[in-house]
């Protein structure tokens, strides 16, 4: 039985250690992305920085996708060229110039309750980067994937710096594999 399509207020959630995490994330992502008009362009914008372990989820996903994603999937945000608070708007402007009405998947790390650490969420609606550290940044994408990497509520920058790299790496692998599966399926539909 398929999981229901998650709504923006109620995303699909799964623990990164679940044996079918990659497949469920891909399935939810596929269902949600179908809600948007079919275009040939598909983009993944991976928000974060390589200067903070907890905030490196996005660039790690982008780097893994860059190695193995189909050529029609445009990737913004890698370890070599991260997308973060300083260059987010210019990256969005660049994407707008390069792609015509793309479906955009946005990926970022987030903070949450202790019981939610290690969960991956796939949701309909834009990503609100920087919300966990009280930054006002532009919303990104039509669909979002977030990984809860650590606990929110106190000294967020310190918490992000002291996040376990092991968890972030495992989450990044699951997310990048899920995005790649959806991108391959998308390519078969538009060809």
MOGI-V409829 format. One record per helix or strand of 2 or more residues. SS is the DSSP state (@ for helix, = for strand). FROM is the first residue (numbers start at 1). LEN is the number of residues. If there is no record, write none. Layout:
SS_FROM_LEN + SS_FROM_LEN
//
This chain:
=_12_4 + @_21_13 + =_42_6 + @_54_15 + =_73_4 + @_88_11 + =_103_10 + @_114_3 + =_119_6 + @_131_3 + =_143_9 + @_156_6 + @_165_26
//
